[in-house]
Amino acid sequence: MIGHHRRLALATVTAAALTGGLLTFTAPTATAATPARAFQADFNRDGYGDVAFAAPFAKVAGKGMAGYVAVVYGSASGLNTAKRTVVSQNTAGVPGTAEAEDTFGEALAVADLNGDGYTDLAVGAPGEDNGSDIDGGSVTILWGSASGLKNGTSVKDPAPTKHNGWGRNLAAGDFNGDKKADLASGTSASYAYIVKGGFTKSGTTGGTQKVTTPDKAEFGIDAIDAGDTNGDKKSDLVLTYRTPLPSDETVSWSKGAAYLGASTGVVVTQPRPLNGGTTLALGDIDGDGYDEIAIGNVFGKDDDHTGTLGGQVVVIRGSRGGPINGDAPMAELTQASTGVPGTDKERDAFGGSLSIGDVNGDGYGELAIGVTFKDIGAAEDTGLVVLMNGSAEGVSRTGARTFSQNTPGVPGSSESTDYFGSEVLLSDVTKDGRADLTITAGFEDVGVGAVWGLRGGASGITTTGAKSFGPGTFGLARTYGAFGAGLTG
């Protein structure tokens, strides 16, 4: 069963977002320049980056919203849809059984969790019931191998029955610098957990660390990600949450916090306060070796007192001392900002998804921003993606581009309620050292969902040879499922 305050995922966000509910698209794990950053996916270790995503609301064996995950493997020509893997909880070797409203795949993260050289995929199913623990949630590791993802192991919830939504959002990193990948999971409570590496296929781990939010998280952890903001080769953990206003507990104020990595794990006693928001991405935009933190906030001013009517993205600079927040962030972006294409419109959901990666190989990370409810012509809530250039000064105000299904070379056409840009991912799938752009439209064809792949190059992202695919390409039913959710790689 799904709890009333669980993270709303993409196929049910329309009414919630337009009435003040939470719009959360799982934050992708972006490519970054620093070694402690979360990991590039290569599940079969062939040198090409792979992309994983889910259909968490899809039926499996007749069970509604049971969910499945899928991988499309990379190649010299981009994502190779002929080479793919689909996994559900009914797949042989995977723990559990597909059940109604498990939402298997609602959160994803990648890392080589057992140190065998193959990237593994962590999968959250926050709606999983564990006996009498309704909505307790689950996290499963699907193991990489020469043939791709194969078999799985459950990650034990450190505090079953004390919270719901174990696996509601996931992030991987090396938080203590021991060169073993760790895994962070949010919950429905005012804390997340870090499960320390190394992980084994028998289910053992290196222990756990509880990470408590500075204030009460009224609805649990909204977004979570990891990166190295101070260049010390230890990952830092970033999360957002909502807390009641002291003056009016019926109103939620969105906040964020960064916990710097240390040899004993993240420093929980000194969280760095950050802007609040619904999406996160970390990566090096200005090429100085420190990851920036991009925070998207799709809330309007009338919703939680922190957003803007059309949505905003705040970029916080990394430094030797960690994230530099305060009165002068690297960038505060809306569709009314200089250099941002388009016109600001109420509830466009600018910042509904984010990713950072270097698309042209110049050493600066570009920032991809989903504008998930953008109208294009007569097509309402069809969505588009803005790509902002990186530079030595940070987010550049020149040369930004937009991509939609109306862009020449992009397959399809813009239709109402597609939500193109529901998820974005900048990662190198062609092994050329440049990030490629993967985009999803989670409500394409009334909730079926679809994925697009565009290649990076010396001149940036090109639509030449762009690919698109949906569940039909995989021989799966083209039914409601939010195919493309939880995009990572």
C-alpha positions as CSV (number, residue, x, y, z in Angstrom):
1,M,0.0,0.0,0.0
2,I,1.1,3.6,-0.6
3,G,1.1,6.0,2.3
4,H,-0.7,9.3,2.0
5,H,2.4,11.5,2.4
6,R,4.8,9.3,0.3
7,R,6.9,11.0,-2.4
8,L,4.6,11.7,-5.3
9,A,6.1,10.3,-8.5
10,L,5.7,11.4,-12.0
11,A,2.6,9.8,-13.2
12,T,0.4,11.4,-10.5
13,V,2.0,14.8,-10.1
14,T,-0.4,17.0,-12.1
15,A,-3.1,17.6,-9.6
16,A,-0.7,17.5,-6.7
17,A,1.6,20.1,-8.2
18,L,-1.1,22.5,-9.2
19,T,-2.7,22.3,-5.7
20,G,0.4,22.8,-3.6
21,G,1.4,19.1,-3.3
22,L,4.9,17.9,-3.7
23,L,6.2,17.4,-7.2
24,T,9.3,15.3,-7.0
25,F,11.2,13.7,-9.9
26,T,13.9,11.5,-8.6
27,A,17.2,13.3,-8.9
28,P,19.5,11.7,-11.4
29,T,23.1,10.8,-10.6
30,A,25.1,13.1,-12.9
31,T,28.5,12.8,-14.3
32,A,31.1,14.8,-12.4
33,A,34.8,15.7,-12.5
34,T,35.8,14.6,-9.0
35,P,36.8,11.0,-8.1
36,A,34.6,10.8,-5.0
37,R,31.5,11.7,-7.1
38,A,28.8,9.1,-7.6
39,F,29.6,6.6,-10.3
40,Q,29.3,6.3,-14.0
41,A,27.2,3.2,-14.8
42,D,28.8,0.4,-16.7
43,F,26.9,-2.7,-15.7
44,N,28.7,-5.1,-18.1
45,R,32.1,-3.5,-17.9
46,D,32.5,-3.0,-21.7
47,G,33.7,0.6,-21.3
48,Y,30.4,2.2,-22.5
49,G,28.1,4.0,-20.1
50,D,24.7,2.4,-19.5
51,V,21.4,4.0,-18.5
52,A,18.9,2.6,-16.0
53,F,15.3,3.7,-15.5
54,A,12.1,2.3,-14.2
55,A,8.3,2.0,-14.8
56,P,7.4,2.0,-11.1
57,F,3.6,2.2,-11.8
58,A,3.5,-0.6,-14.3
59,K,1.6,-3.8,-13.8
60,V,3.6,-7.0,-13.3
61,A,1.8,-10.3,-13.6
62,G,-1.5,-8.4,-13.2
63,K,-0.4,-6.5,-10.0
64,G,-1.0,-2.8,-10.5
65,M,1.9,-0.5,-9.7
66,A,4.2,-3.4,-8.9
67,G,6.9,-1.8,-11.1
68,Y,10.0,-2.9,-13.0
69,V,13.4,-1.5,-13.9
70,A,15.2,-1.6,-17.2
71,V,18.7,-1.0,-18.6
72,V,19.7,0.1,-22.0
73,Y,23.4,-0.5,-22.7
74,G,25.7,2.1,-24.3
75,S,27.6,1.8,-27.6
76,A,29.7,3.9,-30.0
77,S,26.4,5.1,-31.6
78,G,24.6,5.9,-28.4
79,L,22.0,3.9,-26.4
80,N,21.6,0.4,-28.0
81,T,18.0,-0.6,-27.6
82,A,18.8,-4.0,-29.0
83,K,20.9,-4.7,-25.9
84,R,18.7,-4.3,-22.8
85,T,17.7,-5.9,-19.5
86,V,14.3,-5.8,-17.8
87,V,14.0,-6.8,-14.1
88,S,11.1,-7.1,-11.7
89,Q,10.7,-8.8,-8.4
90,N,9.4,-11.8,-10.3
91,T,12.7,-12.1,-12.2
92,A,14.6,-15.2,-11.2
93,G,17.3,-14.5,-8.6
94,V,15.7,-11.2,-7.5
95,P,14.4,-11.1,-3.8
96,G,10.7,-10.7,-3.2
97,T,7.6,-11.0,-5.3
98,A,5.9,-8.4,-7.4
99,E,3.0,-7.1,-5.5
100,A,0.4,-4.3,-6.0
101,E,1.7,-0.8,-5.1
102,D,5.3,-1.9,-4.4
103,T,6.5,0.7,-7.0
104,F,9.7,-1.2,-7.5
105,G,12.2,1.2,-9.2
106,E,10.7,4.4,-7.8
107,A,14.3,5.3,-6.7
108,L,17.6,4.2,-8.3
109,A,21.3,4.7,-7.7
110,V,24.5,3.2,-9.3
111,A,27.9,2.2,-7.9
112,D,30.2,-0.7,-7.8
113,L,28.9,-1.8,-4.4
114,N,30.9,-5.0,-4.0
115,G,34.1,-3.9,-5.6
116,D,34.2,-6.5,-8.4
117,G,34.7,-3.9,-11.2
118,Y,31.1,-4.1,-12.4
119,T,28.6,-1.3,-11.6
120,D,25.6,-2.4,-9.6
121,L,22.1,-0.9,-9.5
122,A,20.3,-0.1,-6.2
123,V,16.6,-0.2,-6.5
124,G,14.1,1.3,-4.1
125,A,10.5,0.0,-3.7
126,P,9.1,2.3,-1.0
127,G,5.6,0.8,-1.2
128,E,6.8,-2.7,-0.3
129,D,4.9,-4.3,2.6
130,N,7.1,-6.3,5.0
131,G,4.7,-8.6,6.8
132,S,2.6,-6.3,9.1
133,D,4.9,-3.4,8.3
134,I,2.8,-1.6,5.7
135,D,4.7,0.6,3.3
136,G,7.9,-0.2,5.1
137,G,9.8,-0.2,1.8
138,S,12.7,-2.2,0.5
139,V,16.1,-1.7,-1.2
140,T,17.5,-4.3,-3.6
141,I,20.9,-4.4,-5.2
142,L,21.0,-5.8,-8.7
143,W,24.5,-7.1,-9.4
144,G,26.5,-6.2,-12.5
145,S,28.2,-8.9,-14.5
146,A,29.8,-9.5,-17.9
147,S,26.3,-10.2,-19.2
148,G,24.8,-7.1,-17.5
149,L,22.5,-7.0,-14.4
150,K,22.0,-10.4,-12.9
151,N,20.4,-11.6,-9.6
152,G,20.0,-9.5,-6.5
153,T,20.4,-9.0,-2.8
154,S,18.2,-7.2,-0.2
155,V,19.7,-4.3,1.8
156,K,18.5,-4.6,5.3
157,D,16.5,-1.7,6.7
158,P,18.4,-0.4,9.8
159,A,15.2,0.4,11.7
160,P,12.2,-1.6,10.4
161,T,8.8,-0.4,11.7
162,K,10.3,2.9,12.9
163,H,9.5,4.6,9.6
164,N,8.0,4.0,6.2
165,G,9.4,4.4,2.7
166,W,12.8,2.7,3.1
167,G,14.2,3.2,-0.4
168,R,12.0,6.2,-1.3
169,N,15.2,8.0,-2.6
170,L,18.7,6.8,-3.1
171,A,22.2,8.1,-3.6
172,A,25.6,6.4,-3.8
173,G,29.0,7.8,-2.8
174,D,32.1,7.1,-0.8
175,F,31.3,9.1,2.3
176,N,34.3,8.0,4.4
177,G,36.9,7.9,1.7
178,D,37.8,4.2,2.2
179,K,37.4,3.5,-1.5
180,K,34.3,1.4,-0.8
181,A,31.0,2.6,-2.2
182,D,28.3,3.5,0.3
183,L,24.5,3.8,-0.2
184,A,22.2,6.4,1.3
185,S,18.5,6.0,1.5
186,G,15.8,8.5,2.6
187,T,12.8,7.5,4.7
188,S,9.4,8.9,5.6
189,A,10.8,10.2,8.9
190,S,13.2,13.1,9.8
191,Y,16.3,11.1,8.9
192,A,18.1,9.2,6.2
193,Y,20.5,6.3,6.6
194,I,23.9,5.6,5.0
195,V,24.6,1.9,4.6
196,K,28.4,1.6,4.4
197,G,30.3,-0.6,2.0
198,G,31.5,-3.1,1.3
199,F,28.4,-4.9,0.3
200,T,28.3,-8.7,-0.4
201,K,25.9,-10.9,-2.3
202,S,25.1,-12.6,0.9
203,G,23.7,-9.4,2.4
204,T,26.5,-8.2,4.7
205,T,27.5,-4.5,4.7
206,G,30.0,-2.3,6.6
207,G,27.5,-0.9,9.0
208,T,25.1,2.1,9.0
209,Q,25.0,5.7,9.9
210,K,21.8,7.7,10.8
211,V,21.6,11.2,9.3
212,T,19.0,13.4,11.0
213,T,17.6,16.5,9.4
214,P,18.2,19.8,11.3
215,D,14.5,20.3,11.6
216,K,11.4,18.1,11.6
217,A,10.9,16.6,8.1
218,E,7.1,16.7,8.0
219,F,6.9,14.4,5.0
220,G,10.3,12.7,5.1
221,I,13.2,13.2,2.8
222,D,12.2,14.8,-0.5
223,A,15.4,14.5,-2.5
224,I,18.9,13.1,-1.9
225,D,22.2,13.1,-3.8
226,A,25.9,12.9,-3.3
227,G,29.1,14.6,-4.6
228,D,32.4,16.0,-3.5
229,T,31.9,19.7,-2.9
230,N,35.3,20.3,-1.2
231,G,37.6,18.2,-3.2
232,D,38.8,15.9,-0.4
233,K,37.9,12.7,-2.2
234,K,35.1,12.0,0.2
235,S,31.5,12.2,-0.9
236,D,29.2,14.7,0.8
237,L,25.5,14.0,1.3
238,V,22.9,16.6,0.3
239,L,19.2,16.3,1.0
240,T,16.0,18.4,1.1
241,Y,12.9,18.2,3.2
242,R,9.9,20.2,4.3
243,T,9.3,21.5,7.8
244,P,6.3,23.4,9.3
245,L,6.5,27.1,9.6
246,P,6.7,28.1,13.3
247,S,4.1,30.7,12.7
248,D,1.7,28.5,10.8
249,E,2.1,24.7,11.0
250,T,-0.3,24.3,8.1
251,V,2.3,25.6,5.8
252,S,5.5,23.7,4.9
253,W,8.8,25.4,4.3
254,S,11.3,23.6,2.1
255,K,14.9,23.4,3.4
256,G,18.1,21.7,2.4
257,A,21.3,20.5,4.2
258,A,24.7,19.3,3.2
259,Y,26.7,16.9,5.3
260,L,30.5,16.8,4.5
261,G,32.2,13.5,4.2
262,A,34.8,12.4,6.8
263,S,36.8,9.3,7.7
264,T,34.1,8.2,10.1
265,G,31.2,9.0,7.7
266,V,29.4,12.3,7.1
267,V,29.6,14.9,9.8
268,V,26.0,14.9,11.1
269,T,26.7,17.5,13.9
270,Q,27.4,20.3,11.5
271,P,25.1,20.2,8.5
272,R,25.4,23.1,6.1
273,P,22.1,24.9,5.6
274,L,21.0,25.1,1.9
275,N,18.1,26.3,-0.1
276,G,15.1,23.9,-0.2
277,G,13.7,22.2,-3.2
278,T,12.3,19.2,-4.9
279,T,15.3,18.0,-7.1
280,L,19.1,17.9,-6.8
281,A,22.1,17.4,-8.9
282,L,25.8,17.7,-8.1
283,G,28.7,18.2,-10.5
284,D,31.6,20.5,-11.4
285,I,30.2,23.4,-13.5
286,D,33.2,25.8,-13.3
287,G,35.9,23.2,-13.7
288,D,37.8,23.9,-10.5
289,G,37.5,20.3,-9.1
290,Y,34.8,21.1,-6.6
291,D,31.2,19.9,-7.2
292,E,28.4,22.5,-7.3
293,I,25.0,21.8,-5.9
294,A,22.0,22.5,-8.1
295,I,18.6,22.6,-6.3
296,G,15.4,22.8,-8.3
297,N,12.2,24.1,-6.6
298,V,9.0,23.7,-8.5
299,F,6.9,25.1,-5.7
300,G,5.1,28.4,-6.3
301,K,5.1,31.3,-3.8
302,D,1.6,30.3,-2.7
303,D,2.7,26.8,-1.9
304,D,5.6,27.0,0.6
305,H,7.0,30.5,0.7
306,T,10.3,29.5,-1.0
307,G,9.7,29.1,-4.7
308,T,8.7,31.3,-7.6
309,L,5.6,31.0,-9.7
310,G,7.2,29.2,-12.6
311,G,9.9,27.3,-10.6
312,Q,13.5,28.1,-9.9
313,V,17.0,26.6,-9.8
314,V,19.7,27.7,-7.3
315,V,23.3,26.7,-7.9
316,I,25.6,26.7,-4.9
317,R,29.3,26.9,-5.6
318,G,31.7,24.2,-4.2
319,S,35.0,25.2,-2.7
320,R,37.8,23.9,-0.5
321,G,35.6,24.6,2.5
322,G,32.6,23.0,1.0
323,P,29.4,24.5,-0.4
324,I,29.2,28.3,-0.4
325,N,25.7,29.3,0.4
326,G,24.2,32.6,1.5
327,D,23.4,35.8,-0.2
328,A,25.4,35.2,-3.4
329,P,25.0,31.7,-4.8
330,M,26.7,30.9,-8.2
331,A,23.3,31.3,-9.9
332,E,19.7,31.8,-9.2
333,L,17.8,30.9,-12.3
334,T,14.2,31.3,-13.4
335,Q,12.8,31.5,-16.9
336,A,12.9,35.3,-16.4
337,S,16.6,35.3,-15.8
338,T,19.1,36.7,-18.3
339,G,20.3,33.9,-20.7
340,V,17.5,31.5,-19.9
341,P,15.4,30.7,-22.9
342,G,11.6,31.0,-22.7
343,T,9.1,33.0,-20.8
344,D,8.3,32.5,-17.1
345,K,4.8,31.2,-16.6
346,E,3.0,30.1,-13.4
347,R,3.6,26.5,-12.5
348,D,5.8,25.6,-15.5
349,A,7.9,23.4,-13.1
350,F,11.2,24.9,-14.1
351,G,13.7,22.7,-12.2
352,G,11.5,19.7,-12.2
353,S,14.6,17.6,-13.0
354,L,18.3,18.4,-13.1
355,S,21.6,16.9,-14.2
356,I,25.2,18.1,-14.6
357,G,27.8,16.8,-17.1
358,D,30.3,18.0,-19.7
359,V,28.7,17.6,-23.1
360,N,31.5,19.0,-25.2
361,G,34.6,18.0,-23.4
362,D,35.8,21.5,-22.5
363,G,36.2,20.7,-18.8
364,Y,33.1,22.6,-17.7
365,G,29.8,20.9,-16.7
366,E,26.6,21.8,-18.4
367,L,23.4,22.1,-16.5
368,A,20.3,20.3,-17.9
369,I,17.0,21.6,-16.5
370,G,13.6,20.0,-17.0
371,V,10.7,22.4,-17.5
372,T,8.2,19.7,-17.0
373,F,4.8,21.5,-17.4
374,K,5.9,23.9,-20.1
375,D,3.2,24.7,-22.7
376,I,4.3,24.8,-26.3
377,G,1.8,26.3,-28.7
378,A,-1.5,24.6,-28.1
379,A,0.1,21.7,-26.3
380,E,-0.4,22.2,-22.5
381,D,2.0,20.7,-20.0
382,T,4.0,19.1,-22.8
383,G,7.4,20.0,-21.3
384,L,10.9,20.9,-22.6
385,V,14.5,20.8,-21.4
386,V,16.9,23.8,-21.1
387,L,20.6,23.2,-21.4
388,M,22.8,25.9,-19.8
389,N,26.5,26.0,-20.6
390,G,29.2,25.7,-17.9
391,S,32.2,28.1,-17.8
392,A,35.1,29.2,-15.5
393,E,32.7,31.7,-13.9
394,G,30.0,29.1,-13.4
395,V,26.6,28.8,-15.2
396,S,27.0,30.7,-18.4
397,R,24.3,33.2,-19.5
398,T,25.1,32.7,-23.2
399,G,24.5,29.9,-25.6
400,A,21.7,28.1,-23.7
401,R,19.6,25.7,-25.8
402,T,16.2,24.1,-25.5
403,F,15.0,20.7,-26.6
404,S,11.5,19.4,-27.0
405,Q,9.6,17.0,-29.2
406,N,9.2,20.0,-31.6
407,T,12.9,20.4,-31.9
408,P,14.1,19.3,-35.4
409,G,15.7,15.9,-35.2
410,V,13.9,14.9,-31.9
411,P,11.5,12.1,-32.6
412,G,7.8,12.6,-31.9
413,S,5.7,15.7,-31.5
414,S,4.7,17.8,-28.5
415,E,1.4,16.8,-27.0
416,S,-0.5,17.9,-24.0
417,T,0.5,16.3,-20.7
418,D,3.6,14.5,-22.1
419,Y,5.8,16.0,-19.3
420,F,8.9,15.9,-21.6
421,G,11.8,16.5,-19.3
422,S,10.3,14.6,-16.4
423,E,13.9,13.2,-15.9
424,V,17.1,14.3,-17.4
425,L,20.6,12.7,-17.3
426,L,23.9,13.8,-18.6
427,S,26.3,10.8,-18.8
428,D,28.7,9.4,-21.4
429,V,27.2,6.4,-23.1
430,T,29.5,6.5,-26.2
431,K,32.9,6.3,-24.5
432,D,34.1,9.6,-26.2
433,G,34.6,11.6,-23.0
434,R,31.5,13.7,-23.6
435,A,28.2,13.5,-21.8
436,D,25.2,12.5,-23.8
437,L,21.7,13.6,-22.9
438,T,18.9,11.2,-22.0
439,I,15.4,12.7,-21.5
440,T,12.2,11.0,-20.4
441,A,8.5,12.0,-20.7
442,G,6.8,10.1,-18.0
443,F,3.3,10.8,-19.1
444,E,3.8,10.3,-22.9
445,D,0.7,8.6,-24.3
446,V,-1.3,9.2,-21.2
447,G,1.0,7.7,-18.6
448,V,2.8,5.0,-20.7
449,G,6.1,7.0,-20.8
450,A,9.0,7.2,-23.2
451,V,12.8,7.9,-23.3
452,W,15.0,9.9,-25.7
453,G,18.7,9.7,-26.3
454,L,20.7,12.6,-27.8
455,R,24.5,12.5,-28.3
456,G,27.1,14.9,-27.0
457,G,30.0,16.1,-29.2
458,A,32.6,18.8,-29.7
459,S,29.8,21.3,-30.5
460,G,27.5,20.1,-27.7
461,I,24.4,18.1,-27.8
462,T,23.2,17.1,-31.3
463,T,19.8,15.8,-32.4
464,T,21.4,14.0,-35.3
465,G,20.8,10.3,-34.8
466,A,18.5,11.0,-31.8
467,K,16.7,7.9,-30.6
468,S,13.4,7.3,-28.8
469,F,11.8,4.3,-27.3
470,G,9.1,3.1,-25.0
471,P,8.0,-0.2,-23.4
472,G,6.8,-1.4,-26.8
473,T,10.5,-1.5,-28.0
474,F,11.1,-3.9,-25.2
475,G,8.2,-6.1,-26.1
476,L,6.3,-4.9,-23.0
477,A,2.8,-3.7,-22.7
478,R,2.2,-0.1,-23.6
479,T,0.1,0.7,-20.5
480,Y,0.2,3.2,-17.7
481,G,3.5,2.8,-15.9
482,A,5.6,6.0,-16.1
483,F,8.3,4.3,-18.2
484,G,11.5,6.3,-17.8
485,A,11.2,7.3,-14.1
486,G,14.1,7.2,-11.8
487,L,16.6,7.8,-14.6
488,T,20.2,7.2,-13.7
489,G,23.5,6.2,-15.2
